[in-house]
Amino acid sequence: MSWKLTKKLKETHLGPLANTFSRSPSTSTITPDPKDEKAGISGTSTPANDNGIAASELIATQPPAQPRPGILIVTLHEGAGFSLPEQYKATLSHHQQNSLSQGNGFGVAGSVRPGSSQQQGSVAGSYATNARPQTSGGGFGVVPTNHGRISSKYLPYALLDFDKLQVFVNSVAGTPENPLWAGDNTAYKFDVSRVTELAVHLYLRNPNAPPGSGRSQDIFLGVTRINPRFEEVRKYVEDPKLGKKDKEKAAAEWQAREKSLGLSGTEWLDVSYGTGKLKIGVEYIENRTRSLKIEDFDLLKVVGKGSFGKVMQVKKKDTQRIYALKTIRKAHIISRSEVAHTLAERSVLSQINNPFIVPLKFTFQSPEKLYFVLAFVNGGELFHHLQKEQRFDINRSRFYTAELLCALECLHGFNVIYRDLKPENILLDYSGHIALCDFGLCKLDMKDEDRTNTFCGTPEYLAPELLLGQGYTKTVDWWTLGVLLYEMLTGLPPFYDENTNEMYRKILSEPLHFPGPEIVPPSAKDLLTKLLNRKPDQRLGANGASEIKAHPFFHSIDWRKLLQRKYEPTFKPNV
């Protein structure tokens, strides 16, 4: 049963690789016969410690901590001491000089009115009594002004990111280095279903950006990462039986323990990968109400339909967050013996906490239907972006492949084979990170030595051992990862043909062909050759994901940093 949210592009007839560099979306996903989905047939890894590989393996297999369901309330107040990255200062200063000569009104850094530096000082000084951090210039002299006032378009904005729920928040006043947000007048609520961090990414719109370039040209000012407290704050009760010193010690221990539980309240926090501080408020409220029902959501629009039911974009009434709500008719899955597949997806998503997998937020039911509520990842399918750009450069392809490798490693750590990797099942979020979705074809309880024989997947991504009916293991996912990397670099899967039978013949016997090194560099060619090895036991990854991570193609990747989403994507979708 496919968990595809929507097919956005219709089938088109395509020419050869050299002529078109494009393909249609997969029109057929081969679903398993329920009779075949039985226990697999039973049949070592050499982890490397460089580049954070070993550390990333530990992170990848950690099960999510489960707090009590509740709501996280986030309030942005102000920033202080923001500055442009060094690489932008010279470029934008040159742009400023040209613009000033043409009368385009680029003003003095942080000025409120022409020549009013004293007024700027009074604005910064007015917060000194509230322990507001003092600031420096920050290199924002290149920001456009209107009669000396900073254009609101060029004040910093924030992207709040919590468990794949993302919200843009524009600052409303202040200056680029000392922006002001709406504070207590506007609070943003996030549903809490598991323990995860809150990230606040800070950006400035680039005045140099060409028209239509979108957010990819915006300037990254830094990020503040917060571990919120997912327990309600309790008041300290002093023990009257203790002496003065013991009371002081007990109070100090209580405060230390409370602080270790995470942030609660309003604080100034440092900005990483940038300068300055951000004043932010965080509060967690436990939800003690009844279970969810469909009336708790506003239904916005249908984004997908199938024989199983619908997928709708919805808004949760109490938090105003947007979700994808999948409705499944119980009678349908019972009549088609698809109960196991439905429960498989729920099982996978409920136990896994990975930054590159779409999280399942809630499940509930009515007498006739099951409801699965997932994060609504709104940056579009990777397939859409690949069709638009025809192919990706080597760095962008490497970045997506690395994030997908971490997602698949996480699934394998929970003894799950994904089995349906393709661009249509990969979404991009607002930040440009990937989010793997559609888990209806997953195979559960597959240990490293286990085999399964189920024939399922997408034709152009099927591995040879699956076509031959020899049974397959987790290594089938590494074949599909190789196919995906090849498609991102060249525009088409390596053995693509409009005739499905001919495509199967090519998968089984056709030599692997590569474009020139300007498209597929030597390290990528070597990786693809090893991932697309027709012998599963000799395929790269047969001994675990760590040997793929250690390949020279990924030598620039710090895997721990990648899993913590500390790389800033070069491409950000326009939404």
Secondary structure, DSSP 8 states (H G I E B T S, - for coil): --------S-------HHHH---------B---GGG-S--EE-------GGGHHHHHHHHT-------SEEEEEEEEEEES----HHHHHHHHHHHHHHHHTT--B--TT-SSTT-HHHHHHHHHTTGGGT------TT-TTSBEETTEE-GGGS-EEEEEETTEEEEEE--EE-SSSEE--GGG--EEEEESS---EEEEEEE--TT--TT-GGGGSEEEEEEEE-B--S--------TTS-HHHHHHHHHHHHHHHHHT-B-EEEEEE-BTSSSEEEEEEEEEE--S----GGGEEEEEEEEEETTEEEEEEEETTT--EEEEEEEEHHHHHHTT-HHHHHHHHHHHHH---TTB--EEEEEE-SSEEEEEEE---S-BHHHHHHHHSS--HHHHHHHHHHHHHHHHHHHHTT-B----SGGGEEE-TTS-EEE---TT-B-S--TTEEB----B-GGG--HHHHTTS-B-TTHHHHHHHHHHHHHHHSS-TT--SSHHHHHHHHHH-------TTTS-HHHHHHHHHHT-SSGGGSTTTT-THHHHTSGGGTT--HHHHHTT-S--S-----
